Amino acid sequence: MDKQETNEISTTTATVGLLGEFLKQKRIDKNYTLEKLSQKTKISVNILKSLETDDYDHLPSAAYIKGFVTSYVKVLGIPLDEAINKMEYTYLNVLGKPFPALNHTKNMIASSPVTSRAQSGEEDPTPNEVIESGDSIIENTKSFLPIIIFGAVILVFVGGYKLISSVVESEVTDQKSKDLGPKIESSSALVKGPLREKESKDDLRNAKTEKTSGDQVNPNENKAPEEKPVVEFQRNFPPVEFKKVKGKLYNVKMDAPENSDETLLPKQIKDSMNSDLQNLYIRAVEGNTWLSYKIDNNPIESVIINKGNDLLLQGTEIRIFLGNVNVTRIFYNNYLIETPTKSGVKSLVFPEESNSKYQLPLFPKAKDDILYTAEEYIKRMQMEEDELEKRKQQ
């Protein structure tokens, strides 16, 4: 191995490390305190501390973690790809599982149902763009086709070889058992009564040896029963402390000047209000925000709203959990709401009279990194506790 190869390997090894220490060192190099970085990113100091100590037990789901890291490195001018690689490496080493693909998470670049590509300054794709996109997929598929065929041939060859080997081995084993012939009982096993005195000591020794080898021994005789291996029960729904929603979660500001500011609350959004539904409009003004929400009986959705973009939600009942809530302006039925919070995260329920039906956290995360409603989580948590109790009694 030459010197150049040695240097390359040393450099590669040096780049592998956990995300937390990497971020902390970059922050110190840029002369940023946690408080200053919190002001710039609108991420709470506690979240930043958890990121820098790789404390994933005190961080929300993977979608939020990725968003936090994105904002963190953007302020410090760190290459995003490098940080994402370290994030995935750290997630795998700390939690023992790969970072989720997050294909359930939407990046809200043009997120509002009433915001089109044209309104965001982009043109709709032309038919030619769509065709070219499809052609590129077909070409990529063709390029991988020979590799797939070659792999299939290898699999067939290896499978056939193993099958033939197992058949041959079975035949040889059967043949060996046939060649042994009938089992011969030792003569000592047929002896009745005491041995004759004229038998020599050698004959006696031989007789005992033959008797020992000729007798059938039960392998299970005088053997303690084998204990079944205890399989550790892995919980996917560890205990979580839930609390009833008490008091007001937000305040409606009927006279706020933002209510008439069309740069924050566009006229088309105002006109979209449905008086029979709950209307919630969220705009990311000072930075990116991350949220999970559930409308009526629809599944939980997770979204990232980039700075300058928005999201309009409408339904009979809306539950929502936001991160970086302080960078947003939230309008409920066309009126600004105030969402006091020290941590930067906030749970909200609309309409307000539905508060008593729910518990916090609204969307706890299980070990499989899937979000569940509080009521679903409690039910599954109880089922696991019952299973654990049953195993203890067995």
GUFIFI-902901 format. One record per residue: x, y, z of N, C-alpha, C in turn. Coordinates in steps of 0.05 Angstrom, whole numbers, padded with zeros to 5 digits, always signed. Each point is the difference from the previous one (the first is absolute). Layout:
BEGIN
XYZXYZXYZ/...
end
This chain:
BEGIN
+00017-00024+00000-00017+00024+00000+00018+00025+00000/-00004+00018-00018+00017+00024-00002-00009+00021+00019/+00017+00021+00002-00005+00022+00019-00026+00014-00005/-00006+00004-00027-00025+00014-00007-00024-00015+00010/+00000-00027-00004-00024-00015+00008-00003+00001+00030/+00023+00000+00015-00001+00002+00029-00012+00026+00009/+00007+00022-00013-00011+00026+00007-00029+00001-00005/-00009-00012-00022-00029+00001-00007-00016-00016+00021/+00010-00023+00009-00014-00015+00020-00001+00015+00026/+00022+00013+00008+00001+00015+00025-00020+00023-00001/-00002+00013-00023-00019+00023-00003-00028-00010+00003/-00007-00023-00013-00027-00010+00001-00007-00008+00028/+00018-00013+00014-00005-00009+00028-00005+00025+00018/+00016+00021-00006-00003+00023+00018-00026+00014-00004/-00013-00003-00023-00025+00014-00005-00024-00014+00014/+00003-00025+00008-00022-00014+00013-00002+00009+00029/-00023+00008+00008-00004+00009+00028-00029+00005+00004/-00007+00005+00026-00028+00005+00007-00007+00029-00006/-00026+00003-00005-00010+00026-00009+00004+00022+00022/-00006-00007+00025-00001+00019+00021+00027+00015+00004/+00021-00015+00002+00027+00012+00003+00007+00017-00024/-00007-00010-00024+00005+00014-00025-00013+00028+00001/-00026+00000+00007-00015+00025+00000+00011+00019+00022/+00005-00011+00023+00010+00017+00022+00027+00013-00007/+00018-00015-00013+00026+00011-00007-00003+00022-00021/-00018-00005-00020-00005+00021-00020-00011+00025+00012/-00018-00003+00019-00012+00023+00014+00021+00016+00014/+00018-00014+00015+00021+00013+00015+00019+00014-00019/+00006-00013-00023+00018+00012-00019-00011+00026-00011/-00026+00002-00002-00013+00024-00010-00006+00020+00021/+00009-00005+00025-00005+00018+00023-00029+00004+00006/-00016-00021-00002-00028+00001+00006-00006-00012+00027/-00015+00013+00017-00010-00013+00024-00026-00014-00007/-00009-00018+00018-00025-00013-00005-00023+00020-00001/+00002+00020+00017-00022+00021+00000-00001+00015-00026/+00024+00007-00010+00001+00015-00025-00010-00017-00023/+00008-00026-00001-00009-00018-00021-00030-00004+00002/-00011-00001+00025-00029-00003+00004-00015+00023-00012/+00011+00025+00004-00013+00023-00012+00000+00000-00030/+00022-00010-00012+00002-00001-00029-00017-00021-00013/-00001-00024+00013-00015-00022-00012-00028-00002+00009/-00007+00014+00022-00026-00001+00013-00005-00028+00011/+00021-00014+00007-00002-00027+00012+00007+00004+00030/-00015-00013+00018+00005+00004+00028+00028-00010+00008/+00010+00011+00022+00027-00007+00010+00000-00030+00008/-00022-00009+00012-00001-00028+00008+00003-00019-00023/-00014+00007-00023+00002-00017-00024+00029+00000-00010/+00013+00024+00000+00027+00002-00010+00019-00016+00018/-00004+00000+00026+00016-00016+00018-00003-00029-00006/-00025-00009-00005-00004-00028-00006+00013-00009-00026/+00000+00018-00020+00014-00006-00025+00030-00003+00005/+00011+00018+00016+00029+00000+00004+00010-00023+00018/-00018-00012+00015+00007-00023+00017-00011-00026-00011/-00011+00001-00024-00011-00025-00013-00021-00013+00019/-00016+00017+00013-00020-00010+00018-00027-00002-00014/-00004-00023-00014-00023-00003-00017-00025-00007+00016/+00003-00007+00026-00023-00005+00017-00016+00026+00005/+00014+00023-00002-00013+00026+00006-00004+00016-00026/+00000-00013-00023-00005+00013-00025-00026-00012-00012/-00014+00016-00016-00025-00011-00012+00007-00019-00023/-00019-00006-00017+00004-00020-00021+00021+00008-00020/+00008-00019-00017+00022+00003-00019-00005+00024-00019/-00025+00005-00007-00005+00023-00018+00008+00026+00012/-00005+00003+00026+00008+00025+00014+00030+00002+00004/+00013-00023+00006+00029-00001+00003+00014+00010-00025/-00009-00010-00023+00012+00008-00025-00004+00030-00005/-00024+00010+00008-00005+00029-00003+00018+00017+00018/+00004-00010+00025+00017+00015+00019+00029+00001-00011/+00010-00023-00010+00027-00001-00010+00003+00018-00024/-00020+00001-00017+00000+00017-00024+00003+00029+00007/-00016+00009+00020+00001+00028+00008+00026+00006+00014/+00010-00018+00016+00025+00003+00015+00023+00005-00019/+00003-00017-00020+00024+00002-00018-00003+00023-00019/-00025+00008-00006-00004+00023-00018+00010+00025+00012/-00005+00004+00026+00009+00024+00014+00031+00001+00002/+00012-00024+00004+00029-00001+00003+00015-00003-00026/-00015-00003-00022+00014-00003-00026+00014-00027-00004/-00011-00021+00012+00011-00027-00002-00013-00014-00024/+00015-00015-00016-00012-00015-00022-00021-00019+00010/-00025+00002-00011-00022-00016+00010+00005-00030-00004/+00012-00008-00023+00004-00029-00005+00018-00012+00022/+00021+00014+00008+00018-00011+00020-00015-00004+00027/-00017+00020+00007-00015-00002+00025-00021-00022-00001/-00013-00004-00023-00020-00021-00003+00013-00027+00003/+00024-00003-00013+00014-00026+00002+00007-00007+00029/+00009+00020+00015+00006-00004+00028-00025-00005+00016/-00022+00013-00007-00025-00004+00014-00009-00029-00003/+00001-00011-00025-00008-00027-00005+00018-00020+00014/+00026+00006+00000+00020-00018+00013-00005+00000+00030/-00005+00023+00012-00004+00002+00029-00026-00013+00008/-00022+00004-00016-00026-00012+00006+00003-00031+00001/+00015-00011-00019+00003-00029-00001+00016-00010+00024/+00021+00015+00007+00018-00010+00022-00012+00005+00028/-00017+00021+00003-00012+00006+00026-00025-00017+00005/-00017-00002-00021-00025-00014+00003+00000-00028-00011/+00021-00007-00015+00002-00027-00010-00018-00006-00023/-00010+00021-00014-00017-00004-00024+00005+00022-00019/-00004-00005-00026+00005+00021-00020-00019+00023+00002/+00009+00023-00009-00016+00024+00000-00023-00004-00019/-00025+00005+00008-00023-00005-00018+00002+00016-00026/-00013-00012-00021+00001+00013-00026-00017+00026+00000/-00019+00002+00019-00017+00024+00002-00017+00005-00025/-00008-00022-00013-00017+00004-00024-00028+00008+00008/-00006+00000+00026-00027+00009+00008+00001+00030+00006/+00023+00012-00001+00003+00028+00007+00000+00017-00025/-00016+00021-00001-00001+00018-00023+00017+00024+00005/+00015+00009-00020+00015+00025+00002-00018+00021-00013/-00009+00018+00016-00021+00019-00009+00013+00024-00014/+00010-00004-00024+00011+00022-00016-00023+00016-00012/-00020-00014-00010-00025+00013-00009-00022-00016+00014/-00005+00005+00025-00015-00019+00017-00030+00005+00001/-00008+00025-00003-00028+00005+00003-00016-00010-00023/-00024-00012+00005-00017-00009-00022-00007+00022-00020/+00002+00025+00009-00007+00022-00019+00025+00013-00011/+00024-00011+00006+00025+00011-00010+00010-00017-00023/+00000+00009-00024+00008-00015-00023+00029+00007-00008/+00012-00015-00019+00026+00006-00010+00001+00028-00011/-00020+00009-00014+00000+00026-00012+00001+00022+00021/-00015-00004+00023+00000+00020+00021+00027+00001+00014/+00015-00022+00000+00026+00000+00013+00022+00008-00019/-00007+00009-00024+00020+00010-00019+00010-00022-00018/-00011-00024+00001+00009-00022-00017-00022-00006-00021/+00009-00009-00023-00019-00007-00021-00007-00029+00003/-00025-00008-00008-00007-00028+00001+00016-00015-00020/+00006-00026+00005+00017-00015-00018-00014-00004-00027/+00016+00003-00021-00011-00004-00027-00002-00030-00006/-00016-00007-00021-00001-00029-00007+00027-00011-00007/+00018+00017-00013+00026-00010-00007+00016-00007+00025/-00002+00017+00021+00014-00006+00025-00009-00026+00013/-00026-00005-00002-00011-00024+00011+00010-00025-00015/+00000+00002-00027+00010-00022-00017+00029-00005+00005/+00016+00022+00001+00029-00004+00005+00006-00012+00027/-00016+00007+00020+00003-00012+00026-00006-00029-00001/-00021-00008-00014-00007-00029-00003+00021-00015-00015/+00011+00013-00021+00021-00013-00016+00025-00005+00017/+00007+00019+00017+00024-00004+00016-00003-00023+00019/-00025-00004+00011-00005-00023+00017+00003-00026-00015/-00010+00000-00025+00002-00025-00016+00029-00006-00006/+00016+00021-00007+00028-00005-00007+00015-00010+00025/-00006+00011+00023+00013-00010+00025-00007-00029+00005/-00025-00007-00005-00008-00028+00004+00015-00018-00019/+00003+00008-00026+00014-00016-00019+00029-00004+00008/+00013+00020+00011+00028-00002+00008+00004-00020+00022/-00020-00004+00017+00002-00019+00022-00009-00028-00008/-00013-00003-00023-00011-00026-00008+00021-00022-00002/+00023+00004-00013+00021-00021-00001+00009-00009+00027/+00003+00019+00019+00009-00007+00027-00021-00017+00014/-00025+00006-00004-00022-00015+00013+00000-00029-00011/+00003-00003-00027+00000-00026-00013+00023-00017+00010/+00024+00013+00001+00024-00014+00010-00004-00010+00029/-00011+00018+00017-00005-00008+00027-00019-00023+00003/-00021-00001-00018-00020-00022+00001+00014-00026-00008/+00018+00001-00020+00014-00025-00009+00017-00011+00023/+00014+00019+00014+00017-00009+00023-00017-00013+00021/-00023+00012+00006-00018-00011+00021-00009-00028-00008/-00008-00004-00025-00009-00026-00009+00022-00020+00002/+00025+00007-00009+00022-00018+00001+00007-00009+00029/+00001+00020+00018+00006-00006+00028-00022-00018+00012/-00025+00007-00005-00022-00016+00010+00000-00028-00010/+00006-00004-00026+00001-00027-00012+00023-00016+00012/+00023+00013+00004+00023-00014+00012-00007-00009+00028/-00012+00017+00016-00007-00008+00028-00020-00023+00000/-00019+00000-00019-00021-00021-00001+00014-00026-00007/+00018-00001-00020+00013-00025-00008+00017-00010+00023/+00015+00019+00014+00017-00008+00022-00016-00013+00022/-00023+00011+00006-00017-00011+00022-00010-00028-00007/-00007-00005-00026-00010-00026-00009+00022-00020+00002/+00025+00007-00010+00022-00019+00001+00007-00007+00029/+00001+00021+00017+00006-00005+00028-00020-00019+00013/-00026+00003-00007-00021-00017+00011+00004-00029-00009/+00007-00004-00026+00004-00026-00011+00024-00014+00014/+00022+00015+00004+00024-00012+00013-00007-00008+00029/-00015+00017+00014-00007-00006+00027-00017-00026+00002/-00019-00002-00018-00017-00024-00001+00016-00025-00006/+00019+00002-00019+00016-00023-00007+00017-00010+00023/+00012+00019+00015+00016-00007+00023-00016-00015+00021/-00024+00009+00004-00017-00013+00020-00007-00028-00008/-00003-00005-00027-00006-00027-00010+00024-00018+00003/+00024+00009-00004+00025-00016+00001+00006-00010+00028/-00011+00013+00020+00006-00009+00027-00011-00027+00006/-00020-00010-00014-00012-00026+00005-00017-00001+00025/-00010-00024+00007-00017-00003+00023+00016+00004+00026/-00013+00009+00020+00013+00005+00026+00004-00027+00014/+00025-00006+00011+00006-00025+00014-00001+00005+00030/-00016-00016+00014-00001+00002+00029+00024-00014+00011/+00014+00012+00020+00024-00012+00012-00008-00025+00016/+00019-00019+00001-00006-00024+00014-00004+00004+00030/+00013+00020+00010-00002+00006+00029-00028+00007+00008/-00015+00011-00019-00028+00008+00006-00017-00024+00003/+00008-00023-00010-00016-00025+00001+00007-00016+00024/+00021+00007+00016+00008-00016+00023-00020+00002+00022/-00009-00023+00011-00019+00000+00022+00014-00011+00025/-00004+00011+00023+00011-00010+00025+00029+00009+00003/+00014-00010+00022+00027+00008+00006+00020-00011-00020/+00023+00013-00004+00021-00009-00018+00014-00024+00013/+00011-00018-00018+00015-00023+00010+00026+00009+00012/+00009-00013+00022+00024+00008+00014+00025-00004-00017/-00001-00020-00020+00024-00005-00015+00005+00021-00021/-00019+00020-00004+00006+00022-00019+00024+00016+00010/+00017+00006-00018+00023+00015+00006-00007+00030+00004/+00019+00014+00012-00005+00029+00004-00003+00014-00027/+00015-00009-00020-00003+00013-00026-00027-00005-00012/-00010-00024+00003-00027-00006-00010-00021+00017+00014/+00003+00003+00026-00019+00016+00015+00001+00029-00009/+00024+00010-00005+00002+00028-00009-00013+00003-00028/+00005-00020-00017-00012+00001-00027-00030-00002+00001/-00010-00017+00018-00029-00003+00002-00013+00026+00009/+00013+00013+00020-00011+00026+00009+00000+00021-00022/+00023+00000-00015+00002+00019-00022-00022-00005-00021/-00004-00025-00007-00021-00007-00020-00027+00007+00010/-00005-00005+00026-00026+00006+00011-00006+00030-00001/+00021+00016+00007-00004+00029+00000-00006+00010-00028/+00015-00011-00020-00004+00009-00028-00025-00011-00012/-00009-00024+00010-00024-00012-00012-00026+00010+00011/+00000+00008+00025-00025+00010+00012-00009+00025-00014/-00026+00003-00002-00012+00024-00011-00002+00021+00022/+00011+00024-00005-00001+00021+00020-00019+00022-00009/-00017+00007+00018-00019+00021-00006+00014+00027+00004/+00004+00015-00022+00014+00026+00003-00014+00020+00018/-00026-00004+00003-00015+00019+00017-00001-00008+00029/+00011-00024+00007-00001-00010+00027+00017+00016+00018/-00011+00008+00023+00015+00015+00021+00009+00028-00011/-00013+00009-00020+00008+00026-00012-00021+00021+00007/+00009+00022+00010-00019+00022+00008-00014+00011-00025/-00025+00006+00002-00015+00011-00023+00013+00026-00008/+00001+00004-00027+00012+00024-00011-00018+00024+00004/+00011+00022+00009-00015+00024+00003-00004+00014-00027/-00024+00008-00005-00005+00015-00024+00013+00027+00001/+00013+00008-00022+00013+00027+00000-00021+00022+00004/+00007+00018+00017-00018+00023+00005+00004+00021-00022/-00021+00006-00015+00002+00020-00021-00008+00027+00012/+00018+00019-00001-00006+00026+00011-00021+00014-00016/-00019+00011+00014-00023+00014-00013+00008+00028-00007/+00001+00006-00025+00008+00027-00010-00025+00018-00002/+00000+00021+00015-00023+00018+00000+00003+00021-00022/-00022+00003-00015-00001+00021-00020-00014+00025+00011/-00015-00004+00022-00015+00022+00012+00008+00002+00030/+00024+00011+00005+00009+00003+00028-00018+00019+00015/+00000-00001+00026-00018+00017+00016+00004+00030-00006/-00022+00013-00004+00000+00029-00004-00021+00013+00019/+00007+00021+00012-00018+00014+00019-00017+00019-00016/-00026-00004+00000-00019+00017-00014-00014+00018+00020/-00007+00024-00010-00014+00019+00016-00024+00011-00015/-00022+00004+00015-00024+00012-00012+00006+00029-00008/-00012+00008-00022+00004+00028-00008-00016+00018+00019/+00015+00019+00012-00013+00018+00019+00005+00029-00008/-00020+00016+00003+00003+00028-00006+00000+00006-00030/+00006+00024-00007+00000+00009-00028+00027-00006-00013/-00001-00010-00024+00025-00006-00015+00008+00024-00017/-00018+00018-00005+00006+00023-00017-00019+00023+00006/+00007+00024-00009-00018+00023+00004-00005+00012-00028/-00025+00006-00006-00007+00012-00025+00003+00031+00002/+00014+00012-00019+00005+00029+00000-00018+00013-00021/-00024+00007+00008-00020+00011-00018+00009+00026-00013/+00016+00016+00015+00007+00027-00009+00029+00002-00009/+00013-00022-00005+00028+00000-00008+00003+00013-00028/+00020+00017-00004+00004+00012-00027+00007-00020-00021/+00010-00023+00008+00007-00021-00020-00025-00011-00014/-00023+00004+00012-00025-00011-00012-00006+00014-00026/+00009+00024-00004-00005+00015-00025+00025+00002-00018/+00021-00014+00008+00025+00001-00016+00000-00022-00020/-00003+00007-00026-00003-00020-00021+00026-00014-00006/+00023+00011+00009+00025-00015-00003+00002-00023+00019/-00016+00001+00021-00001-00022+00019-00025-00017-00003/-00022+00012-00005-00025-00013-00004-00012+00008-00027/+00007-00014-00022-00009+00008-00026-00031+00000-00003/-00009+00017-00018-00029+00002-00004-00012-00027-00009/+00014-00015-00016-00011-00025-00010-00003-00020+00024/+00017+00002+00020-00003-00017+00023-00025+00008+00016/-00003+00027+00003-00024+00010+00015-00025-00010-00014/+00000+00002-00027-00024-00008-00015-00005-00030+00000/+00021-00015+00007-00003-00029+00001-00013-00010+00026/-00005+00017+00019-00010-00008+00026-00028-00012-00003/-00003-00023+00013-00026-00014+00000-00012+00002+00028/-00022+00013+00003-00011+00005+00027-00010-00025+00014/-00003-00022-00016-00009-00025+00012+00024-00017+00010/+00024+00009-00005+00024-00015+00008+00019+00016+00017/+00020-00013+00010+00022+00013+00014+00021+00007-00022/+00008+00026-00001+00018+00009-00021+00026+00009+00014/+00022-00013-00007+00025+00006+00012+00021+00006-00022/+00012+00024+00001+00019+00008-00020+00027+00005+00014/+00021-00014-00008+00026+00002+00013+00020+00011-00021/+00014+00021+00007+00020+00011-00018+00027+00001+00015/+00021-00011-00013+00027+00001+00011+00013+00026-00008/+00003+00018+00019+00009+00028-00006+00030+00003+00005/+00009-00009+00023+00028+00006+00008+00019-00024-00002/-00010-00023-00008+00016-00024-00003-00017-00024-00007/+00012-00023+00000-00014-00025-00006-00015-00010+00025/-00022-00014-00005-00015-00012+00022-00007-00028-00007/-00003-00017+00020-00006-00028-00003-00025-00007+00016/-00018-00014-00012-00025-00006+00014-00012-00026-00008/-00016-00011+00018-00016-00024-00005-00029+00008+00006/-00018-00010-00016-00028+00008+00004-00019-00023-00007/-00024+00001+00010-00021-00020-00006-00026+00015-00003/-00013-00004-00023-00025+00012-00006-00022-00021+00001/-00019+00003+00018-00022-00019+00003+00011-00029+00002/-00010-00018-00017+00009-00028+00001+00023-00006-00019/+00011+00020-00012+00022-00005-00019+00025-00008+00015/+00020-00013-00014+00025-00008+00014+00016+00025+00008/+00018-00005+00018+00019+00022+00009+00018+00006-00023/+00005+00026-00006+00018+00009-00020+00023+00016+00013/+00024-00003-00011+00023+00016+00009+00009+00017-00023/+00005+00026+00005+00008+00018-00022+00022+00018+00010/+00016+00010-00019+00020+00021+00005-00008+00024-00017/-00004+00022+00013-00007+00025-00015+00025+00018-00001/+00011+00004-00023+00023+00017-00003-00007+00029+00004/+00019+00016+00008-00004+00029+00004-00012+00012-00025/-00022+00016+00004-00013+00013-00022-00023-00015-00012/-00005-00025+00009-00021-00016-00010-00022-00004+00020/-00021-00015-00007-00024+00000+00017-00014-00027-00002/-00021-00002+00017-00016-00024+00000-00028+00007+00010/-00020-00009-00015-00028+00005+00008-00013-00026+00007/-00011-00002+00024-00014-00024+00009-00029+00006+00006/-00018-00018-00008-00028+00004+00004-00013-00027+00008/-00017+00000+00020-00013-00024+00009-00018+00005+00023/-00016-00020+00007-00018+00002+00022+00015+00003+00026/+00022-00015+00002+00017+00000+00024+00029-00003-00009/+00018+00017+00011+00028-00001-00007+00017-00001+00025/+00019-00020+00000+00020-00001+00021+00027+00004-00013/+00018+00015+00013+00025+00007-00012+00022+00003+00021/+00024-00009-00007+00023+00004+00017+00022+00013-00017/+00010+00023+00009+00019+00016-00016+00027+00002+00015/+00021+00000-00016+00027+00006+00009+00008+00027-00012/+00016+00015+00015+00008+00027-00010-00025+00018-00004/-00019-00003+00017-00025+00015-00003+00005+00030+00000/+00021+00010+00012+00005+00029+00002+00007+00013-00026/+00007-00016-00021+00007+00012-00026-00025+00002-00017/-00023-00008+00010-00024-00001-00017-00020+00022+00008/-00019+00004-00018-00024+00016+00006-00023-00019-00006/-00017-00004+00021-00022-00019-00003-00027+00015+00002/-00017-00005-00020-00026+00013-00001-00022-00021+00003/-00018+00005+00019-00022-00018+00004-00026+00014-00008/-00013-00010-00020-00024+00013-00011+00005+00029-00006/+00023+00005-00013+00009+00026-00009+00008+00020+00022/+00005-00011+00024+00010+00017+00021+00026-00011+00011/+00019+00017+00005+00026-00008+00011-00004-00013+00028/+00014-00021+00005+00000-00011+00027+00027+00002+00013/+00000+00003+00026+00025+00001+00016+00004-00027+00013/+00025-00011-00004+00006-00027+00011+00023+00001+00019/-00004+00008+00025+00022+00003+00019+00014-00027+00005/+00027+00000-00001+00015-00024+00005+00029+00008+00006/+00013-00014+00018+00028+00005+00006+00019-00019-00015/-00011-00024-00007+00017-00020-00012+00001+00003-00031/-00018+00015-00012+00000+00003-00029-00018-00021-00013/-00011-00019+00015-00019-00019-00011-00028+00005+00013/-00020-00007-00015-00027+00006+00009-00020-00020-00011/-00019-00008+00018-00023-00016-00008-00025+00017-00001/-00016-00004-00021-00024+00016-00003-00024-00019-00008/-00023+00007+00009-00025-00014-00007-00021+00020-00008/-00013-00006-00023-00022+00017-00010-00024-00017-00006/-00024+00007+00009-00006+00024+00016+00008-00004+00029/+00001+00022+00015+00010+00000+00027-00016-00018+00019/-00026-00003-00006-00017-00017+00018+00007-00029-00002/+00017-00008-00019+00008-00028-00003+00024-00007+00018/+00011+00021+00014+00024-00005+00016-00003-00023+00020/-00023-00001+00013-00004-00020+00021+00000-00029-00010/-00003-00004-00027+00000-00027-00011+00028-00012-00003/+00021+00017+00002+00026-00010-00008+00020+00004+00023/+00022-00015-00003+00022+00001+00019+00026+00008-00015/+00019+00011+00016+00026+00007-00011+00021-00020+00010/+00019-00007-00018+00004+00010-00027-00021-00011-00019/-00007+00017-00019-00020-00007-00020+00009-00024-00017/+00025+00001-00009+00010-00020-00019+00027-00012+00010/-00001-00017+00020+00025-00012+00010+00013-00018-00021/+00026-00002+00002+00015-00016-00019+00008-00027+00013/-00006-00022-00014+00008-00027+00009+00028-00006-00007/+00011-00023+00008+00027-00008-00006+00005-00003-00030/-00022-00006-00015+00003-00004-00029+00000+00027-00015/+00001+00022+00015+00000+00027-00011-00026+00008-00014/-00021-00014+00005-00026+00006-00011-00016+00016+00021/-00014+00021-00009-00016+00017+00018-00028-00013+00003/-00010+00000+00025-00026-00010+00006-00016+00022+00014/-00026-00001-00001-00016+00017+00017+00003-00009+00029/-00005+00018+00019+00003-00008+00028-00018-00023+00007/-00025-00001-00010-00018-00021+00006+00009-00027-00011/+00012+00000-00025+00010-00024-00012+00024-00010+00016/+00018+00018+00008+00024-00007+00014-00007-00013+00027/-00019+00013+00015-00008-00010+00026-00011-00029-00002/-00016-00005-00021-00011-00026-00004+00022-00021-00005/+00018+00006-00017+00022-00019-00007+00020-00003+00024/+00004+00022+00014+00017-00001+00023-00011-00019+00021/-00027+00001+00004-00013-00017+00020+00001-00029-00009/-00002-00005-00026+00001-00028-00010+00028-00012+00005/+00021+00016-00003+00027-00009+00005+00004-00005+00030/-00011+00017+00017+00002-00004+00029-00014-00026+00008/-00024-00005-00012-00014-00025+00006+00016-00024-00008/+00013+00001-00023+00017-00022-00010+00023-00005+00019/+00013+00022+00009+00022-00003+00019-00009-00013+00026/-00023+00008+00010-00011-00012+00025-00006-00029-00004/-00010-00008-00023-00006-00028-00006+00025-00016-00001/+00022+00011-00011+00025-00015-00002+00012-00004+00028/-00004+00019+00018+00011-00002+00027-00014-00023+00016/-00026-00004-00006-00015-00020+00014+00004-00029-00010/+00012-00002-00024+00005-00026-00012+00024-00014+00013/
end
